[in-house]
Structures are given as C-alpha cells and as structure tokens.
Amino acid sequence: MTIQRRSLRDVKTHAGAVGAASKSKSRHAVCLKIACLELEKARLGTEKRNALSRMLGIDARLREIDEQAHGLVRLLESDGGEGASVPSVPHGSAEGGRTDARRTFRY
C-alpha cells in the first residue's frame, strides 16, 4: 500500500468563505458592502482634493519661476549686453513652456 503524496490541492483553506459572503444576498452583507463603498468614496475624495491642492501649488510656483526668468532676461537686455548673449527663455504658459530643443549635459 503506497501513501499518496499531498499537494497544494489538498490544503484546506477558508478562501472560499470570504467570496461566498460577498455574493450572498443577506441584508447585513449588502449593508456592509455599501458602507465599505462609501468609505472608499470618502477616502478617494480626500485624496483627490489633496492632489488638486498640490497641483495648484505647483502651477503657482511655475508661474513665479517664469516671471522671475523673464525679469532677469529683461534686466540683461536693458543692461546693454557687454558682448554676452542673452539666453532665450520660452514664452510659454505655466505648464512648463516646453520647446522642442533638447539640452545635453556633459559631466
């Protein structure tokens, strides 16, 4: 008589019990599911407000940087330029003012 080897299929777990509760139509299970969904909705709303606040702060800082850069360029232009070239600053929006030119840095 040979002893059969046990495999992963022979391990008894409670994994099916959790799935059965979520599929049941009992009143308390449905109420619990609704409560969980409402909590998730509130958490995601808070997360969205925080992200929007951070984005507004970043946009404000980008505008400040753009204004400072343009002010410095105007200062260089009014200085008369003692043979130094004036760097070009893209006149873009607060979204970064990106141009197609690429910069390479050598170390």
C-alpha positions in Angstrom: 0.0 0.0 0.0 1.5 3.3 -1.1 1.0 6.6 0.6 -0.2 9.3 -1.7 1.7 12.5 -1.7 -0.2 15.6 -0.6 -0.2 18.5 -2.9 -1.4 22.1 -2.9 -4.9 20.9 -3.8 -5.2 19.0 -0.5 -4.6 22.1 1.7 -7.9 23.2 3.3 -8.3 27.0 3.5 -11.1 29.5 4.2 -10.6 31.3 0.9 -14.0 30.3 -0.4 -15.8 31.5 2.7 -14.9 35.2 2.0 -16.1 35.0 -1.6 -19.4 33.4 -0.5 -20.2 36.2 2.0 -19.7 38.9 -0.6 -22.0 37.1 -3.1 -24.8 36.4 -0.5 -28.0 38.4 -0.6 -28.4 38.8 3.1 -29.3 42.3 4.3 -26.3 42.7 6.6 -23.8 41.7 3.9 -25.3 44.2 1.5 -25.3 47.0 4.1 -21.6 46.2 4.9 -20.7 46.3 1.2 -22.5 49.7 0.9 -20.6 51.1 3.9 -17.3 49.9 2.5 -18.0 51.6 -0.8 -19.0 54.9 1.0 -15.7 54.8 3.0 -13.7 54.2 -0.2 -15.5 57.1 -1.9 -14.8 59.4 1.0 -11.1 58.4 1.1 -10.7 58.9 -2.7 -12.4 62.3 -2.4 -9.9 63.4 0.2 -7.1 62.1 -1.9 -8.4 64.0 -5.0 -8.7 67.3 -3.0 -5.1 66.9 -1.7 -3.8 66.2 -5.2 -5.6 69.2 -6.6 -4.2 71.4 -3.9 -0.7 70.2 -4.7 -1.2 70.8 -8.4 -2.4 74.4 -7.8 0.7 75.0 -5.6 3.0 73.6 -8.4 1.2 75.8 -11.0 1.7 78.9 -8.9 5.4 78.1 -8.4 5.8 77.6 -12.2 4.3 81.0 -12.8 6.6 82.6 -10.3 9.6 80.9 -11.9 8.5 82.1 -15.3 8.1 85.7 -14.1 11.5 85.7 -12.4 13.2 84.3 -15.5 11.5 86.9 -17.8 12.5 89.6 -15.3 16.1 88.5 -15.4 16.1 88.4 -19.2 14.7 91.9 -19.3 17.4 93.0 -16.9 20.1 91.5 -19.2 18.6 93.2 -22.3 18.4 96.6 -20.6 22.0 96.3 -19.3 23.2 96.8 -22.8 24.8 93.4 -23.2 28.6 93.7 -22.8 29.2 91.1 -25.6 27.3 88.4 -23.7 24.5 86.7 -25.5 21.0 86.8 -23.9 19.7 83.4 -23.1 16.4 82.6 -24.7 13.6 81.9 -22.3 10.5 80.3 -23.8 7.5 82.5 -23.5 5.1 79.6 -22.7 2.4 79.1 -20.2 2.7 77.9 -16.6 2.6 74.3 -17.9 6.4 74.5 -18.4 6.8 76.5 -21.5 8.4 73.5 -23.3 10.2 73.8 -26.6 11.4 71.1 -28.9 15.0 72.0 -28.3 16.9 69.4 -26.3 19.7 70.2 -23.9 22.6 67.8 -23.3 24.7 67.9 -20.1 28.3 66.7 -20.0 30.0 65.9 -16.8 
